[in-house]
Amino acid sequence: EDRYGIPRRRLSGLMSPWAIKRLDEFGGDISRFRVVKLHPNKLRQICVTKTEPGDENNQDISSLVGKVDIRKLETFSQNDTDAYSFSGGLNRSTQGLLEFVEMFKA
């Protein structure tokens, strides 16, 4: 609240590293954030995703949460939030629908 002037009642959880980086770039001016209202759409694959189990011998969580994008490492360091690809099922379906196929095998 003291740093960005945002009332505590508006910050019910932890901010993402991406949002913190943008707030620093914008000098704490939250009015510079673009807000987009999305409506789930199965045909256009907006806020709707499907996650299936991978190979049983080589499982990782990148299908759920995403991973570091190697192409972006030329510009950003590996621990920079902009180097991360938020392509996992949980990130793509944020506040939408995620179909977990054979969830306990994933």
Biopython code that builds the backbone (N, CA, C, O; Angstrom):
import numpy as np
from Bio.PDB.StructureBuilder import StructureBuilder

atoms = [
    (1, "GLU", "N", (0.828, -1.196, 0.000)),
    (1, "GLU", "CA", (0.000, 0.000, 0.000)),
    (1, "GLU", "C", (0.868, 1.253, 0.000)),
    (1, "GLU", "O", (0.604, 2.205, -0.734)),
    (2, "ASP", "N", (1.903, 1.241, 0.830)),
    (2, "ASP", "CA", (2.772, 2.418, 0.916)),
    (2, "ASP", "C", (3.568, 2.614, -0.370)),
    (2, "ASP", "O", (3.787, 3.746, -0.801)),
    (3, "ARG", "N", (3.997, 1.519, -0.980)),
    (3, "ARG", "CA", (4.868, 1.619, -2.156)),
    (3, "ARG", "C", (4.119, 2.026, -3.422)),
    (3, "ARG", "O", (4.610, 2.857, -4.186)),
    (4, "TYR", "N", (2.927, 1.447, -3.655)),
    (4, "TYR", "CA", (2.199, 1.699, -4.894)),
    (4, "TYR", "C", (0.910, 2.498, -4.717)),
    (4, "TYR", "O", (0.300, 2.909, -5.704)),
    (5, "GLY", "N", (0.491, 2.723, -3.479)),
    (5, "GLY", "CA", (-0.727, 3.490, -3.243)),
    (5, "GLY", "C", (-2.000, 2.710, -3.545)),
    (5, "GLY", "O", (-3.049, 3.303, -3.796)),
    (6, "ILE", "N", (-1.911, 1.378, -3.522)),
    (6, "ILE", "CA", (-3.075, 0.523, -3.775)),
    (6, "ILE", "C", (-3.637, 0.098, -2.422)),
    (6, "ILE", "O", (-2.902, -0.447, -1.599)),
    (7, "PRO", "N", (-4.939, 0.339, -2.173)),
    (7, "PRO", "CA", (-5.519, -0.058, -0.885)),
    (7, "PRO", "C", (-5.372, -1.561, -0.635)),
    (7, "PRO", "O", (-5.514, -2.365, -1.557)),
    (8, "ARG", "N", (-5.088, -1.934, 0.607)),
    (8, "ARG", "CA", (-4.897, -3.342, 0.948)),
    (8, "ARG", "C", (-6.120, -4.202, 0.632)),
    (8, "ARG", "O", (-5.975, -5.385, 0.323)),
    (9, "ARG", "N", (-7.314, -3.628, 0.703)),
    (9, "ARG", "CA", (-8.520, -4.412, 0.432)),
    (9, "ARG", "C", (-8.574, -4.872, -1.025)),
    (9, "ARG", "O", (-9.278, -5.832, -1.339)),
    (10, "ARG", "N", (-7.843, -4.205, -1.915)),
    (10, "ARG", "CA", (-7.782, -4.584, -3.330)),
    (10, "ARG", "C", (-6.753, -5.671, -3.598)),
    (10, "ARG", "O", (-6.781, -6.311, -4.650)),
    (11, "LEU", "N", (-5.843, -5.883, -2.651)),
    (11, "LEU", "CA", (-4.798, -6.891, -2.811)),
    (11, "LEU", "C", (-5.102, -8.069, -1.895)),
    (11, "LEU", "O", (-4.545, -8.176, -0.802)),
    (12, "SER", "N", (-5.987, -8.950, -2.346)),
    (12, "SER", "CA", (-6.425, -10.061, -1.502)),
    (12, "SER", "C", (-5.430, -11.215, -1.502)),
    (12, "SER", "O", (-5.472, -12.056, -0.604)),
    (13, "GLY", "N", (-4.548, -11.276, -2.476)),
    (13, "GLY", "CA", (-3.569, -12.358, -2.550)),
    (13, "GLY", "C", (-2.206, -11.804, -2.921)),
    (13, "GLY", "O", (-1.969, -10.598, -2.856)),
    (14, "LEU", "N", (-1.333, -12.688, -3.303)),
    (14, "LEU", "CA", (0.005, -12.270, -3.716)),
    (14, "LEU", "C", (-0.014, -11.837, -5.176)),
    (14, "LEU", "O", (-0.691, -12.448, -6.004)),
    (15, "MET", "N", (0.724, -10.792, -5.485)),
    (15, "MET", "CA", (0.835, -10.360, -6.878)),
    (15, "MET", "C", (1.818, -11.280, -7.594)),
    (15, "MET", "O", (2.758, -11.797, -6.989)),
    (16, "SER", "N", (1.588, -11.475, -8.880)),
    (16, "SER", "CA", (2.496, -12.306, -9.663)),
    (16, "SER", "C", (3.794, -11.543, -9.915)),
    (16, "SER", "O", (3.800, -10.312, -9.909)),
    (17, "PRO", "N", (4.889, -12.265, -10.135)),
    (17, "PRO", "CA", (6.151, -11.589, -10.454)),
    (17, "PRO", "C", (6.030, -10.705, -11.699)),
    (17, "PRO", "O", (6.669, -9.656, -11.777)),
    (18, "TRP", "N", (5.221, -11.123, -12.666)),
    (18, "TRP", "CA", (5.015, -10.329, -13.877)),
    (18, "TRP", "C", (4.368, -8.993, -13.537)),
    (18, "TRP", "O", (4.792, -7.951, -14.036)),
    (19, "ALA", "N", (3.334, -9.020, -12.681)),
    (19, "ALA", "CA", (2.644, -7.789, -12.297)),
    (19, "ALA", "C", (3.557, -6.860, -11.498)),
    (19, "ALA", "O", (3.505, -5.642, -11.668)),
    (20, "ILE", "N", (4.380, -7.421, -10.639)),
    (20, "ILE", "CA", (5.314, -6.606, -9.858)),
    (20, "ILE", "C", (6.312, -5.914, -10.779)),
    (20, "ILE", "O", (6.621, -4.736, -10.599)),
    (21, "LYS", "N", (6.817, -6.659, -11.774)),
    (21, "LYS", "CA", (7.774, -6.065, -12.713)),
    (21, "LYS", "C", (7.127, -4.929, -13.494)),
    (21, "LYS", "O", (7.748, -3.886, -13.695)),
    (22, "ARG", "N", (5.872, -5.122, -13.942)),
    (22, "ARG", "CA", (5.181, -4.072, -14.698)),
    (22, "ARG", "C", (4.901, -2.854, -13.824)),
    (22, "ARG", "O", (5.032, -1.719, -14.283)),
    (23, "LEU", "N", (4.517, -3.079, -12.572)),
    (23, "LEU", "CA", (4.284, -1.947, -11.672)),
    (23, "LEU", "C", (5.556, -1.131, -11.484)),
    (23, "LEU", "O", (5.507, 0.098, -11.442)),
    (24, "ASP", "N", (6.693, -1.808, -11.372)),
    (24, "ASP", "CA", (7.967, -1.090, -11.252)),
    (24, "ASP", "C", (8.261, -0.296, -12.519)),
    (24, "ASP", "O", (8.715, 0.846, -12.445)),
    (25, "GLU", "N", (8.002, -0.900, -13.690)),
    (25, "GLU", "CA", (8.236, -0.196, -14.958)),
    (25, "GLU", "C", (7.330, 1.026, -15.100)),
    (25, "GLU", "O", (7.741, 2.050, -15.645)),
    (26, "PHE", "N", (6.089, 0.913, -14.605)),
    (26, "PHE", "CA", (5.116, 1.994, -14.722)),
    (26, "PHE", "C", (5.214, 2.985, -13.575)),
    (26, "PHE", "O", (4.407, 3.912, -13.494)),
    (27, "GLY", "N", (6.179, 2.812, -12.690)),
    (27, "GLY", "CA", (6.342, 3.721, -11.564)),
    (27, "GLY", "C", (5.179, 3.651, -10.587)),
    (27, "GLY", "O", (4.865, 4.641, -9.927)),
    (28, "GLY", "N", (4.536, 2.493, -10.488)),
    (28, "GLY", "CA", (3.419, 2.304, -9.575)),
    (28, "GLY", "C", (2.086, 2.808, -10.098)),
    (28, "GLY", "O", (1.094, 2.777, -9.369)),
    (29, "ASP", "N", (2.035, 3.270, -11.333)),
    (29, "ASP", "CA", (0.802, 3.804, -11.930)),
    (29, "ASP", "C", (-0.052, 2.659, -12.479)),
    (29, "ASP", "O", (0.176, 2.189, -13.593)),
    (30, "ILE", "N", (-1.044, 2.212, -11.686)),
    (30, "ILE", "CA", (-1.862, 1.072, -12.107)),
    (30, "ILE", "C", (-2.809, 1.420, -13.255)),
    (30, "ILE", "O", (-3.377, 0.518, -13.871)),
    (31, "SER", "N", (-2.986, 2.679, -13.547)),
    (31, "SER", "CA", (-3.864, 3.063, -14.651)),
    (31, "SER", "C", (-3.245, 2.721, -16.011)),
    (31, "SER", "O", (-3.941, 2.765, -17.026)),
    (32, "ARG", "N", (-1.962, 2.383, -16.051)),
    (32, "ARG", "CA", (-1.315, 2.027, -17.312)),
    (32, "ARG", "C", (-1.495, 0.551, -17.673)),
    (32, "ARG", "O", (-1.100, 0.127, -18.759)),
    (33, "PHE", "N", (-2.090, -0.235, -16.768)),
    (33, "PHE", "CA", (-2.392, -1.639, -17.066)),
    (33, "PHE", "C", (-3.604, -1.707, -17.978)),
    (33, "PHE", "O", (-4.588, -1.002, -17.754)),
    (34, "ARG", "N", (-3.546, -2.538, -18.993)),
    (34, "ARG", "CA", (-4.712, -2.765, -19.847)),
    (34, "ARG", "C", (-5.541, -3.893, -19.241)),
    (34, "ARG", "O", (-4.994, -4.913, -18.819)),
    (35, "VAL", "N", (-6.826, -3.714, -19.198)),
    (35, "VAL", "CA", (-7.734, -4.730, -18.682)),
    (35, "VAL", "C", (-8.573, -5.237, -19.841)),
    (35, "VAL", "O", (-9.187, -4.457, -20.569)),
    (36, "VAL", "N", (-8.591, -6.558, -20.002)),
    (36, "VAL", "CA", (-9.334, -7.182, -21.090)),
    (36, "VAL", "C", (-10.310, -8.170, -20.476)),
    (36, "VAL", "O", (-9.914, -9.016, -19.675)),
    (37, "LYS", "N", (-11.567, -8.072, -20.841)),
    (37, "LYS", "CA", (-12.569, -8.998, -20.347)),
    (37, "LYS", "C", (-12.707, -10.128, -21.359)),
    (37, "LYS", "O", (-13.034, -9.897, -22.523)),
    (38, "LEU", "N", (-12.456, -11.352, -20.902)),
    (38, "LEU", "CA", (-12.527, -12.510, -21.774)),
    (38, "LEU", "C", (-13.744, -13.351, -21.431)),
    (38, "LEU", "O", (-14.097, -13.505, -20.262)),
    (39, "HIS", "N", (-14.372, -13.883, -22.444)),
    (39, "HIS", "CA", (-15.481, -14.815, -22.265)),
    (39, "HIS", "C", (-15.032, -16.171, -22.793)),
    (39, "HIS", "O", (-14.571, -16.261, -23.932)),
    (40, "PRO", "N", (-15.155, -17.231, -21.992)),
    (40, "PRO", "CA", (-14.721, -18.550, -22.457)),
    (40, "PRO", "C", (-15.389, -18.919, -23.784)),
    (40, "PRO", "O", (-16.591, -18.727, -23.967)),
    (41, "ASN", "N", (-14.586, -19.448, -24.698)),
    (41, "ASN", "CA", (-15.068, -19.827, -26.017)),
    (41, "ASN", "C", (-14.314, -21.070, -26.456)),
    (41, "ASN", "O", (-13.104, -21.021, -26.678)),
    (42, "LYS", "N", (-15.023, -22.182, -26.583)),
    (42, "LYS", "CA", (-14.376, -23.453, -26.925)),
    (42, "LYS", "C", (-13.824, -23.439, -28.342)),
    (42, "LYS", "O", (-12.726, -23.947, -28.570)),
    (43, "LEU", "N", (-14.545, -22.878, -29.295)),
    (43, "LEU", "CA", (-14.088, -22.869, -30.684)),
    (43, "LEU", "C", (-12.814, -22.046, -30.869)),
    (43, "LEU", "O", (-11.914, -22.444, -31.609)),
    (44, "ARG", "N", (-12.744, -20.909, -30.200)),
    (44, "ARG", "CA", (-11.561, -20.046, -30.322)),
    (44, "ARG", "C", (-10.490, -20.391, -29.287)),
    (44, "ARG", "O", (-9.421, -19.780, -29.274)),
    (45, "GLN", "N", (-10.768, -21.358, -28.429)),
    (45, "GLN", "CA", (-9.872, -21.816, -27.369)),
    (45, "GLN", "C", (-9.432, -20.671, -26.462)),
    (45, "GLN", "O", (-8.250, -20.517, -26.153)),
    (46, "ILE", "N", (-10.405, -19.877, -26.047)),
    (46, "ILE", "CA", (-10.153, -18.787, -25.110)),
    (46, "ILE", "C", (-10.644, -19.236, -23.738)),
    (46, "ILE", "O", (-11.823, -19.546, -23.568)),
    (47, "CYS", "N", (-9.749, -19.270, -22.770)),
    (47, "CYS", "CA", (-10.060, -19.664, -21.387)),
    (47, "CYS", "C", (-10.556, -21.097, -21.283)),
    (47, "CYS", "O", (-11.152, -21.464, -20.270)),
    (48, "VAL", "N", (-10.328, -21.906, -22.293)),
    (48, "VAL", "CA", (-10.722, -23.308, -22.269)),
    (48, "VAL", "C", (-9.528, -24.115, -22.746)),
    (48, "VAL", "O", (-8.993, -23.849, -23.822)),
    (49, "THR", "N", (-9.103, -25.097, -21.963)),
    (49, "THR", "CA", (-7.956, -25.908, -22.371)),
    (49, "THR", "C", (-8.130, -27.337, -21.888)),
    (49, "THR", "O", (-8.940, -27.619, -21.006)),
    (50, "LYS", "N", (-7.364, -28.220, -22.475)),
    (50, "LYS", "CA", (-7.422, -29.640, -22.153)),
    (50, "LYS", "C", (-6.006, -30.116, -21.863)),
    (50, "LYS", "O", (-5.086, -29.833, -22.630)),
    (51, "THR", "N", (-5.827, -30.831, -20.766)),
    (51, "THR", "CA", (-4.515, -31.346, -20.388)),
    (51, "THR", "C", (-4.590, -32.856, -20.318)),
    (51, "THR", "O", (-5.456, -33.425, -19.654)),
    (52, "GLU", "N", (-3.666, -33.493, -21.016)),
    (52, "GLU", "CA", (-3.615, -34.955, -21.038)),
    (52, "GLU", "C", (-2.305, -35.423, -20.430)),
    (52, "GLU", "O", (-1.313, -34.694, -20.454)),
    (53, "PRO", "N", (-2.292, -36.638, -19.882)),
    (53, "PRO", "CA", (-1.046, -37.149, -19.298)),
    (53, "PRO", "C", (-0.003, -37.380, -20.381)),
    (53, "PRO", "O", (-0.334, -37.752, -21.507)),
    (54, "GLY", "N", (1.250, -37.157, -20.033)),
    (54, "GLY", "CA", (2.342, -37.376, -20.972)),
    (54, "GLY", "C", (2.915, -38.776, -20.807)),
    (54, "GLY", "O", (2.238, -39.688, -20.332)),
    (55, "ASP", "N", (4.149, -38.928, -21.197)),
    (55, "ASP", "CA", (4.851, -40.194, -21.082)),
    (55, "ASP", "C", (5.031, -40.544, -19.607)),
    (55, "ASP", "O", (5.459, -39.705, -18.815)),
    (56, "GLU", "N", (4.705, -41.783, -19.240)),
    (56, "GLU", "CA", (4.788, -42.188, -17.831)),
    (56, "GLU", "C", (6.210, -42.119, -17.296)),
    (56, "GLU", "O", (6.410, -41.858, -16.110)),
    (57, "ASN", "N", (7.201, -42.349, -18.152)),
    (57, "ASN", "CA", (8.591, -42.381, -17.706)),
    (57, "ASN", "C", (9.217, -40.992, -17.630)),
    (57, "ASN", "O", (10.242, -40.820, -16.970)),
    (58, "ASN", "N", (8.635, -40.013, -18.281)),
    (58, "ASN", "CA", (9.228, -38.680, -18.328)),
    (58, "ASN", "C", (8.151, -37.623, -18.094)),
    (58, "ASN", "O", (7.729, -36.942, -19.029)),
    (59, "GLN", "N", (7.714, -37.492, -16.855)),
    (59, "GLN", "CA", (6.643, -36.546, -16.563)),
    (59, "GLN", "C", (7.204, -35.289, -15.923)),
    (59, "GLN", "O", (8.078, -35.357, -15.059)),
    (60, "ASP", "N", (6.702, -34.154, -16.348)),
    (60, "ASP", "CA", (7.029, -32.895, -15.703)),
    (60, "ASP", "C", (5.755, -32.052, -15.631)),
    (60, "ASP", "O", (4.717, -32.433, -16.172)),
    (61, "ILE", "N", (5.845, -30.924, -14.969)),
    (61, "ILE", "CA", (4.648, -30.117, -14.760)),
    (61, "ILE", "C", (4.502, -29.010, -15.795)),
    (61, "ILE", "O", (3.613, -28.167, -15.670)),
    (62, "SER", "N", (5.364, -28.995, -16.822)),
    (62, "SER", "CA", (5.299, -27.917, -17.805)),
    (62, "SER", "C", (3.980, -27.912, -18.567)),
    (62, "SER", "O", (3.544, -26.857, -19.029)),
    (63, "SER", "N", (3.331, -29.075, -18.709)),
    (63, "SER", "CA", (2.035, -29.077, -19.399)),
    (63, "SER", "C", (0.960, -28.400, -18.562)),
    (63, "SER", "O", (-0.080, -28.003, -19.088)),
    (64, "LEU", "N", (1.201, -28.268, -17.272)),
    (64, "LEU", "CA", (0.243, -27.606, -16.382)),
    (64, "LEU", "C", (0.561, -26.132, -16.178)),
    (64, "LEU", "O", (-0.346, -25.300, -16.185)),
    (65, "VAL", "N", (1.837, -25.797, -15.997)),
    (65, "VAL", "CA", (2.183, -24.422, -15.631)),
    (65, "VAL", "C", (3.016, -23.676, -16.662)),
    (65, "VAL", "O", (3.117, -22.451, -16.584)),
    (66, "GLY", "N", (3.613, -24.364, -17.618)),
    (66, "GLY", "CA", (4.456, -23.712, -18.612)),
    (66, "GLY", "C", (5.923, -23.912, -18.289)),
    (66, "GLY", "O", (6.260, -24.671, -17.380)),
    (67, "LYS", "N", (6.809, -23.234, -19.031)),
    (67, "LYS", "CA", (8.246, -23.406, -18.827)),
    (67, "LYS", "C", (8.990, -22.191, -19.381)),
    (67, "LYS", "O", (8.393, -21.301, -19.985)),
    (68, "VAL", "N", (10.296, -22.176, -19.162)),
    (68, "VAL", "CA", (11.129, -21.097, -19.679)),
    (68, "VAL", "C", (11.204, -21.233, -21.199)),
    (68, "VAL", "O", (11.457, -22.319, -21.718)),
    (69, "ASP", "N", (10.983, -20.132, -21.904)),
    (69, "ASP", "CA", (11.047, -20.104, -23.362)),
    (69, "ASP", "C", (12.498, -19.847, -23.775)),
    (69, "ASP", "O", (13.033, -18.767, -23.527)),
    (70, "ILE", "N", (13.127, -20.830, -24.399)),
    (70, "ILE", "CA", (14.544, -20.737, -24.751)),
    (70, "ILE", "C", (14.812, -19.565, -25.691)),
    (70, "ILE", "O", (15.865, -18.934, -25.595)),
    (71, "ARG", "N", (13.895, -19.266, -26.584)),
    (71, "ARG", "CA", (14.091, -18.154, -27.524)),
    (71, "ARG", "C", (14.185, -16.809, -26.823)),
    (71, "ARG", "O", (14.849, -15.897, -27.316)),
    (72, "LYS", "N", (13.525, -16.677, -25.671)),
    (72, "LYS", "CA", (13.536, -15.403, -24.952)),
    (72, "LYS", "C", (14.780, -15.212, -24.092)),
    (72, "LYS", "O", (15.012, -14.125, -23.561)),
    (73, "LEU", "N", (15.591, -16.282, -23.952)),
    (73, "LEU", "CA", (16.792, -16.180, -23.126)),
    (73, "LEU", "C", (17.864, -15.313, -23.767)),
    (73, "LEU", "O", (18.814, -14.911, -23.095)),
    (74, "GLU", "N", (17.728, -15.020, -25.051)),
    (74, "GLU", "CA", (18.662, -14.096, -25.702)),
    (74, "GLU", "C", (18.495, -12.687, -25.151)),
    (74, "GLU", "O", (19.457, -11.922, -25.071)),
    (75, "THR", "N", (17.268, -12.352, -24.773)),
    (75, "THR", "CA", (16.943, -11.003, -24.307)),
    (75, "THR", "C", (16.878, -10.901, -22.793)),
    (75, "THR", "O", (17.324, -9.912, -22.211)),
    (76, "PHE", "N", (16.316, -11.935, -22.149)),
    (76, "PHE", "CA", (16.074, -11.893, -20.704)),
    (76, "PHE", "C", (16.885, -12.969, -19.993)),
    (76, "PHE", "O", (17.240, -13.982, -20.595)),
    (77, "SER", "N", (17.177, -12.751, -18.711)),
    (77, "SER", "CA", (17.859, -13.785, -17.929)),
    (77, "SER", "C", (16.868, -14.895, -17.602)),
    (77, "SER", "O", (15.656, -14.709, -17.713)),
    (78, "GLN", "N", (17.389, -16.043, -17.200)),
    (78, "GLN", "CA", (16.543, -17.209, -16.974)),
    (78, "GLN", "C", (15.549, -16.999, -15.839)),
    (78, "GLN", "O", (14.475, -17.600, -15.859)),
    (79, "ASN", "N", (15.867, -16.174, -14.859)),
    (79, "ASN", "CA", (14.945, -15.948, -13.740)),
    (79, "ASN", "C", (14.033, -14.743, -13.957)),
    (79, "ASN", "O", (13.306, -14.357, -13.041)),
    (80, "ASP", "N", (14.053, -14.140, -15.146)),
    (80, "ASP", "CA", (13.178, -13.015, -15.472)),
    (80, "ASP", "C", (11.785, -13.545, -15.845)),
    (80, "ASP", "O", (11.671, -14.536, -16.566)),
    (81, "THR", "N", (10.744, -12.894, -15.360)),
    (81, "THR", "CA", (9.382, -13.370, -15.639)),
    (81, "THR", "C", (9.023, -13.276, -17.118)),
    (81, "THR", "O", (8.146, -14.007, -17.579)),
    (82, "ASP", "N", (9.674, -12.399, -17.869)),
    (82, "ASP", "CA", (9.385, -12.292, -19.298)),
    (82, "ASP", "C", (9.998, -13.429, -20.100)),
    (82, "ASP", "O", (9.640, -13.615, -21.263)),
    (83, "ALA", "N", (10.917, -14.198, -19.511)),
    (83, "ALA", "CA", (11.515, -15.341, -20.195)),
    (83, "ALA", "C", (10.638, -16.577, -20.055)),
    (83, "ALA", "O", (10.896, -17.602, -20.686)),
    (84, "TYR", "N", (9.618, -16.483, -19.243)),
    (84, "TYR", "CA", (8.764, -17.634, -18.955)),
    (84, "TYR", "C", (7.596, -17.691, -19.933)),
    (84, "TYR", "O", (6.990, -16.668, -20.251)),
    (85, "SER", "N", (7.290, -18.875, -20.398)),
    (85, "SER", "CA", (6.149, -19.081, -21.279)),
    (85, "SER", "C", (4.978, -19.603, -20.444)),
    (85, "SER", "O", (5.025, -20.722, -19.934)),
    (86, "PHE", "N", (3.959, -18.810, -20.310)),
    (86, "PHE", "CA", (2.794, -19.206, -19.519)),
    (86, "PHE", "C", (1.833, -20.009, -20.399)),
    (86, "PHE", "O", (0.675, -19.629, -20.576)),
    (87, "SER", "N", (2.325, -21.115, -20.945)),
    (87, "SER", "CA", (1.553, -21.897, -21.905)),
    (87, "SER", "C", (0.925, -23.140, -21.296)),
    (87, "SER", "O", (0.306, -23.925, -22.014)),
    (88, "GLY", "N", (1.064, -23.335, -20.013)),
    (88, "GLY", "CA", (0.493, -24.507, -19.369)),
    (88, "GLY", "C", (-1.017, -24.413, -19.253)),
    (88, "GLY", "O", (-1.593, -23.327, -19.319)),
    (89, "GLY", "N", (-1.644, -25.557, -19.081)),
    (89, "GLY", "CA", (-3.100, -25.617, -19.007)),
    (89, "GLY", "C", (-3.694, -24.773, -17.904)),
    (89, "GLY", "O", (-4.733, -24.142, -18.095)),
    (90, "LEU", "N", (-3.043, -24.754, -16.740)),
    (90, "LEU", "CA", (-3.575, -23.958, -15.629)),
    (90, "LEU", "C", (-3.496, -22.466, -15.925)),
    (90, "LEU", "O", (-4.395, -21.718, -15.541)),
    (91, "ASN", "N", (-2.442, -22.019, -16.597)),
    (91, "ASN", "CA", (-2.315, -20.601, -16.929)),
    (91, "ASN", "C", (-3.234, -20.193, -18.067)),
    (91, "ASN", "O", (-3.799, -19.100, -18.039)),
    (92, "ARG", "N", (-3.394, -21.042, -19.057)),
    (92, "ARG", "CA", (-4.222, -20.693, -20.216)),
    (92, "ARG", "C", (-5.705, -20.692, -19.876)),
    (92, "ARG", "O", (-6.495, -20.025, -20.543)),
    (93, "SER", "N", (-6.086, -21.432, -18.846)),
    (93, "SER", "CA", (-7.502, -21.494, -18.497)),
    (93, "SER", "C", (-7.831, -20.680, -17.254)),
    (93, "SER", "O", (-8.858, -20.917, -16.617)),
    (94, "THR", "N", (-6.982, -19.732, -16.901)),
    (94, "THR", "CA", (-7.216, -18.935, -15.704)),
    (94, "THR", "C", (-8.629, -18.359, -15.719)),
    (94, "THR", "O", (-9.025, -17.669, -16.659)),
    (95, "GLN", "N", (-9.368, -18.651, -14.678)),
    (95, "GLN", "CA", (-10.767, -18.246, -14.528)),
    (95, "GLN", "C", (-11.617, -18.730, -15.700)),
    (95, "GLN", "O", (-12.595, -18.088, -16.082)),
    (96, "GLY", "N", (-11.231, -19.861, -16.258)),
    (96, "GLY", "CA", (-11.993, -20.493, -17.338)),
    (96, "GLY", "C", (-12.205, -21.959, -17.012)),
    (96, "GLY", "O", (-12.477, -22.312, -15.865)),
    (97, "LEU", "N", (-12.082, -22.810, -18.017)),
    (97, "LEU", "CA", (-12.322, -24.235, -17.835)),
    (97, "LEU", "C", (-11.090, -25.040, -18.217)),
    (97, "LEU", "O", (-10.469, -24.775, -19.246)),
    (98, "LEU", "N", (-10.732, -26.026, -17.391)),
    (98, "LEU", "CA", (-9.622, -26.924, -17.679)),
    (98, "LEU", "C", (-10.145, -28.341, -17.611)),
    (98, "LEU", "O", (-10.679, -28.759, -16.584)),
    (99, "GLU", "N", (-9.996, -29.089, -18.702)),
    (99, "GLU", "CA", (-10.389, -30.495, -18.712)),
    (99, "GLU", "C", (-9.150, -31.323, -18.407)),
    (99, "GLU", "O", (-8.172, -31.305, -19.154)),
    (100, "PHE", "N", (-9.210, -32.046, -17.301)),
    (100, "PHE", "CA", (-8.116, -32.917, -16.884)),
    (100, "PHE", "C", (-8.428, -34.319, -17.362)),
    (100, "PHE", "O", (-9.280, -34.992, -16.782)),
    (101, "VAL", "N", (-7.757, -34.772, -18.408)),
    (101, "VAL", "CA", (-7.956, -36.135, -18.905)),
    (101, "VAL", "C", (-7.072, -37.062, -18.087)),
    (101, "VAL", "O", (-5.859, -36.860, -18.019)),
    (102, "GLU", "N", (-7.658, -38.065, -17.473)),
    (102, "GLU", "CA", (-6.941, -39.020, -16.638)),
    (102, "GLU", "C", (-6.028, -38.297, -15.654)),
    (102, "GLU", "O", (-4.811, -38.479, -15.673)),
    (103, "MET", "N", (-6.620, -37.489, -14.806)),
    (103, "MET", "CA", (-5.893, -36.597, -13.918)),
    (103, "MET", "C", (-4.896, -37.332, -13.035)),
    (103, "MET", "O", (-3.795, -36.828, -12.810)),
    (104, "PHE", "N", (-5.239, -38.478, -12.542)),
    (104, "PHE", "CA", (-4.353, -39.156, -11.595)),
    (104, "PHE", "C", (-3.159, -39.819, -12.290)),
    (104, "PHE", "O", (-2.221, -40.252, -11.620)),
    (105, "LYS", "N", (-3.184, -39.902, -13.616)),
    (105, "LYS", "CA", (-2.025, -40.394, -14.357)),
    (105, "LYS", "C", (-1.082, -39.249, -14.703)),
    (105, "LYS", "O", (0.094, -39.479, -14.986)),
    (106, "ALA", "N", (-1.587, -38.022, -14.684)),
    (106, "ALA", "CA", (-0.781, -36.860, -15.087)),
    (106, "ALA", "C", (0.274, -36.536, -14.054)),
    (106, "ALA", "O", (1.041, -35.589, -14.231)),
]
sb = StructureBuilder()
sb.init_structure("model")
sb.init_model(0)
sb.init_chain("A")
sb.init_seg("    ")
for serial, (resi, resn, name, xyz) in enumerate(atoms, 1):
    if name == "N":
        sb.init_residue(resn, " ", resi, " ")
    sb.init_atom(name, np.array(xyz, "f"), 0.0, 1.0, " ", f" {name:<3s}", serial, name[0])
structure = sb.get_structure()
